[in-house]
């Protein structure tokens, strides 16, 4: 039960974004190396700052 609560919490807060991206990357982009966690979040934050969407802050 605690594992499920933690999983839902991470999903609601975007804390599992890199893990979800890696699953997508393994399925769709098998021939290219995946970016590091740091590179992934750097690109994600850059995209969010230049293309704001609905968010709390």
The first five atom37 places (N, CA, C, CB, O) and aatype in JSON, in Angstrom:
{
  "aatype": [20, 20, 20, 20, 20, 20, 20, 20, 20, 20, 20, 20, 20, 20, 20, 20, 20, 20, 20, 20, 20, 20, 20, 20, 20, 20, 20, 20, 20, 20, 20, 20, 20, 20, 20, 20, 20, 20, 20, 20, 20, 20, 20, 20, 20, 20, 20, 20, 20, 20, 20, 20, 20, 20, 20, 20, 20],
  "atom_mask": [
    [1, 1, 1, 1, 1],
    [1, 1, 1, 1, 1],
    [1, 1, 1, 1, 1],
    [1, 1, 1, 1, 1],
    [1, 1, 1, 1, 1],
    [1, 1, 1, 1, 1],
    [1, 1, 1, 1, 1],
    [1, 1, 1, 1, 1],
    [1, 1, 1, 1, 1],
    [1, 1, 1, 1, 1],
    [1, 1, 1, 1, 1],
    [1, 1, 1, 1, 1],
    [1, 1, 1, 1, 1],
    [1, 1, 1, 1, 1],
    [1, 1, 1, 1, 1],
    [1, 1, 1, 1, 1],
    [1, 1, 1, 1, 1],
    [1, 1, 1, 1, 1],
    [1, 1, 1, 1, 1],
    [1, 1, 1, 1, 1],
    [1, 1, 1, 1, 1],
    [1, 1, 1, 1, 1],
    [1, 1, 1, 1, 1],
    [1, 1, 1, 1, 1],
    [1, 1, 1, 1, 1],
    [1, 1, 1, 1, 1],
    [1, 1, 1, 1, 1],
    [1, 1, 1, 1, 1],
    [1, 1, 1, 1, 1],
    [1, 1, 1, 1, 1],
    [1, 1, 1, 1, 1],
    [1, 1, 1, 1, 1],
    [1, 1, 1, 1, 1],
    [1, 1, 1, 1, 1],
    [1, 1, 1, 1, 1],
    [1, 1, 1, 1, 1],
    [1, 1, 1, 1, 1],
    [1, 1, 1, 1, 1],
    [1, 1, 1, 1, 1],
    [1, 1, 1, 1, 1],
    [1, 1, 1, 1, 1],
    [1, 1, 1, 1, 1],
    [1, 1, 1, 1, 1],
    [1, 1, 1, 1, 1],
    [1, 1, 1, 1, 1],
    [1, 1, 1, 1, 1],
    [1, 1, 1, 1, 1],
    [1, 1, 1, 1, 1],
    [1, 1, 1, 1, 1],
    [1, 1, 1, 1, 1],
    [1, 1, 1, 1, 1],
    [1, 1, 1, 1, 1],
    [1, 1, 1, 1, 1],
    [1, 1, 1, 1, 1],
    [1, 1, 1, 1, 1],
    [1, 1, 1, 1, 1],
    [1, 1, 1, 1, 1]
  ],
  "atom_positions": [
    [[0.82, -1.19, 0.0], [0.0, 0.0, 0.0], [0.86, 1.26, 0.0], [-0.93, -0.01, 1.2], [0.59, 2.19, -0.76]],
    [[1.9, 1.3, 0.84], [2.78, 2.47, 0.9], [3.47, 2.69, -0.43], [3.82, 2.31, 2.02], [3.68, 3.83, -0.85]],
    [[3.84, 1.6, -1.11], [4.5, 1.71, -2.41], [3.56, 2.39, -3.42], [4.94, 0.32, -2.93], [4.0, 3.23, -4.2]],
    [[2.3, 2.01, -3.39], [1.33, 2.59, -4.32], [1.12, 4.08, -4.03], [-0.02, 1.84, -4.25], [1.03, 4.89, -4.95]],
    [[1.05, 4.43, -2.75], [0.88, 5.84, -2.37], [2.09, 6.65, -2.85], [0.7, 5.98, -0.83], [1.94, 7.74, -3.39]],
    [[3.29, 6.11, -2.64], [4.5, 6.8, -3.09], [4.51, 6.96, -4.6], [5.76, 6.04, -2.63], [4.9, 8.01, -5.11]],
    [[4.08, 5.95, -5.31], [4.06, 6.0, -6.78], [3.08, 7.08, -7.27], [3.66, 4.63, -7.36], [3.4, 7.86, -8.17]],
    [[1.91, 7.13, -6.65], [0.91, 8.14, -7.02], [1.44, 9.54, -6.69], [-0.44, 7.88, -6.29], [1.3, 10.46, -7.49]],
    [[2.03, 9.69, -5.51], [2.59, 10.98, -5.09], [3.64, 11.47, -6.09], [3.22, 10.87, -3.68], [3.61, 12.63, -6.49]],
    [[4.55, 10.58, -6.49], [5.59, 10.96, -7.45], [4.98, 11.35, -8.78], [6.59, 9.8, -7.64], [5.42, 12.31, -9.41]],
    [[3.97, 10.61, -9.22], [3.31, 10.93, -10.48], [2.6, 12.27, -10.45], [2.33, 9.87, -10.83], [2.64, 13.02, -11.42]],
    [[1.95, 12.57, -9.34], [1.23, 13.84, -9.22], [2.18, 15.02, -9.19], [0.37, 13.84, -7.97], [1.82, 16.11, -9.64]],
    [[3.36, 14.83, -8.68], [4.32, 15.92, -8.53], [5.38, 15.95, -9.62], [4.98, 15.84, -7.2], [6.26, 16.81, -9.6]],
    [[5.32, 15.03, -10.56], [6.29, 15.01, -11.64], [7.64, 14.46, -11.26], [6.46, 16.38, -12.17], [8.61, 14.6, -12.01]],
    [[7.73, 13.82, -10.09], [9.01, 13.31, -9.63], [9.45, 12.06, -10.4], [8.94, 12.99, -8.16], [10.6, 11.64, -10.32]],
    [[8.52, 11.47, -11.15], [8.86, 10.29, -11.93], [9.05, 10.61, -13.41], [7.78, 9.24, -11.77], [9.04, 9.71, -14.25]],
    [[9.22, 11.88, -13.73], [9.31, 12.3, -15.14], [10.47, 11.64, -15.86], [9.44, 13.82, -15.22], [10.32, 11.21, -17.01]],
    [[11.63, 11.56, -15.23], [12.8, 10.97, -15.89], [12.58, 9.47, -16.11], [14.07, 11.2, -15.06], [12.92, 8.95, -17.17]],
    [[12.03, 8.78, -15.13], [11.78, 7.35, -15.28], [10.77, 7.09, -16.4], [11.28, 6.75, -13.96], [10.93, 6.15, -17.18]],
    [[9.73, 7.92, -16.46], [8.75, 7.76, -17.54], [9.38, 8.06, -18.9], [7.54, 8.68, -17.3], [9.09, 7.39, -19.89]],
    [[10.24, 9.08, -18.94], [10.93, 9.4, -20.18], [11.83, 8.25, -20.62], [11.75, 10.69, -20.01], [11.87, 7.9, -21.8]],
    [[12.56, 7.64, -19.68], [13.43, 6.52, -20.04], [12.63, 5.36, -20.62], [14.23, 6.04, -18.82], [13.07, 4.73, -21.58]],
    [[11.47, 5.08, -20.05], [10.62, 4.01, -20.6], [10.2, 4.35, -22.02], [9.36, 3.8, -19.7], [10.23, 3.49, -22.9]],
    [[9.82, 5.59, -22.26], [9.46, 6.04, -23.6], [10.66, 5.93, -24.54], [8.94, 7.5, -23.57], [10.54, 5.44, -25.66]],
    [[11.8, 6.39, -24.08], [13.02, 6.4, -24.9], [13.41, 4.98, -25.29], [14.17, 7.09, -24.15], [13.77, 4.73, -26.44]],
    [[13.35, 4.06, -24.35], [13.69, 2.66, -24.66], [12.77, 2.1, -25.73], [13.6, 1.79, -23.39], [13.19, 1.29, -26.56]],
    [[11.51, 2.51, -25.72], [10.53, 1.99, -26.67], [10.62, 2.67, -28.03], [9.14, 2.13, -26.11], [10.51, 2.01, -29.06]],
    [[10.81, 3.98, -28.05], [10.73, 4.76, -29.29], [12.08, 5.13, -29.91], [9.98, 6.0, -29.03], [12.14, 5.36, -31.12]],
    [[13.13, 5.18, -29.14], [14.42, 5.68, -29.64], [15.55, 4.72, -29.26], [14.71, 7.08, -29.07], [16.55, 5.13, -28.67]],
    [[15.4, 3.48, -29.61], [16.33, 2.44, -29.18], [17.75, 2.65, -29.68], [15.84, 1.1, -29.65], [18.7, 2.18, -29.04]],
    [[17.92, 3.32, -30.78], [19.26, 3.45, -31.38], [20.05, 4.65, -30.89], [19.13, 3.53, -32.87], [21.22, 4.81, -31.25]],
    [[19.44, 5.48, -30.08], [20.15, 6.65, -29.58], [20.31, 6.56, -28.06], [19.4, 7.95, -29.96], [19.43, 6.04, -27.38]],
    [[21.41, 7.06, -27.54], [21.6, 7.01, -26.08], [20.65, 7.99, -25.38], [23.07, 7.34, -25.71], [20.35, 9.07, -25.88]],
    [[20.19, 7.58, -24.23], [19.31, 8.44, -23.44], [20.14, 9.52, -22.76], [18.52, 7.61, -22.39], [21.29, 9.28, -22.4]],
    [[19.57, 10.71, -22.58], [20.3, 11.76, -21.87], [20.44, 11.4, -20.39], [19.58, 13.12, -22.03], [19.67, 10.6, -19.86]],
    [[21.41, 11.99, -19.76], [21.55, 11.79, -18.31], [20.38, 12.45, -17.6], [22.91, 12.36, -17.8], [19.66, 13.25, -18.2]],
    [[20.19, 12.12, -16.34], [19.12, 12.73, -15.55], [19.3, 14.25, -15.52], [19.11, 12.15, -14.11], [18.33, 15.0, -15.67]],
    [[20.54, 14.71, -15.33], [20.8, 16.15, -15.28], [20.46, 16.82, -16.61], [22.27, 16.42, -14.92], [19.84, 17.88, -16.62]],
    [[20.86, 16.21, -17.72], [20.57, 16.79, -19.03], [19.07, 16.79, -19.3], [21.29, 16.0, -20.13], [18.53, 17.75, -19.87]],
    [[18.38, 15.72, -18.89], [16.94, 15.64, -19.08], [16.25, 16.8, -18.35], [16.39, 14.29, -18.57], [15.43, 17.51, -18.95]],
    [[16.58, 16.99, -17.06], [15.92, 18.04, -16.29], [16.32, 19.43, -16.77], [16.24, 17.89, -14.82], [15.51, 20.35, -16.72]],
    [[17.54, 19.6, -17.21], [17.97, 20.9, -17.75], [17.12, 21.24, -18.97], [19.48, 20.87, -18.13], [16.63, 22.37, -19.08]],
    [[16.93, 20.3, -19.88], [16.12, 20.53, -21.07], [14.65, 20.74, -20.7], [16.25, 19.36, -22.05], [13.98, 21.6, -21.29]],
    [[14.16, 19.97, -19.75], [12.77, 20.09, -19.31], [12.53, 21.48, -18.71], [12.43, 18.99, -18.27], [11.55, 22.14, -19.06]],
    [[13.4, 21.93, -17.83], [13.23, 23.24, -17.21], [13.39, 24.36, -18.23], [14.24, 23.42, -16.07], [12.68, 25.37, -18.16]],
    [[14.29, 24.21, -19.18], [14.45, 25.21, -20.24], [13.17, 25.3, -21.06], [15.66, 24.85, -21.15], [12.71, 26.4, -21.36]],
    [[12.62, 24.16, -21.41], [11.37, 24.14, -22.18], [10.24, 24.79, -21.38], [11.0, 22.7, -22.58], [9.46, 25.57, -21.93]],
    [[10.14, 24.46, -20.1], [9.07, 25.03, -19.27], [9.22, 26.54, -19.09], [9.06, 24.35, -17.91], [8.23, 27.26, -19.01]],
    [[10.45, 27.01, -19.04], [10.63, 28.45, -18.84], [10.38, 29.25, -20.12], [12.03, 28.74, -18.34], [10.02, 30.42, -20.05]],
    [[10.57, 28.63, -21.27], [10.33, 29.33, -22.53], [8.93, 29.09, -23.08], [11.35, 28.91, -23.54], [8.46, 29.86, -23.92]],
    [[8.26, 28.04, -22.62], [6.91, 27.7, -23.08], [6.03, 27.41, -21.88], [6.94, 26.48, -24.05], [5.64, 26.27, -21.66]],
    [[5.7, 28.44, -21.1], [4.91, 28.19, -19.89], [3.53, 27.62, -20.2], [4.77, 29.47, -19.09], [2.87, 28.05, -21.14]],
    [[3.12, 26.68, -19.4], [1.78, 26.1, -19.51], [1.09, 26.32, -18.17], [1.83, 24.57, -19.89], [1.65, 26.96, -17.28]],
    [[-0.08, 25.8, -18.04], [-0.81, 25.95, -16.77], [-0.04, 25.25, -15.67], [-2.24, 25.37, -16.89], [0.22, 24.05, -15.74]],
    [[0.32, 25.99, -14.66], [1.0, 25.45, -13.49], [0.75, 26.39, -12.32], [2.54, 25.27, -13.74], [0.24, 27.5, -12.49]],
    [[1.1, 25.94, -11.16], [0.73, 26.72, -9.96], [1.6, 27.96, -9.78], [0.84, 25.84, -8.73], [1.12, 28.94, -9.21]],
    [[2.83, 27.96, -10.24], [3.71, 29.09, -9.94], [4.3, 29.71, -11.19], [4.84, 28.64, -9.04], [5.06, 30.67, -11.11]]
  ]
}
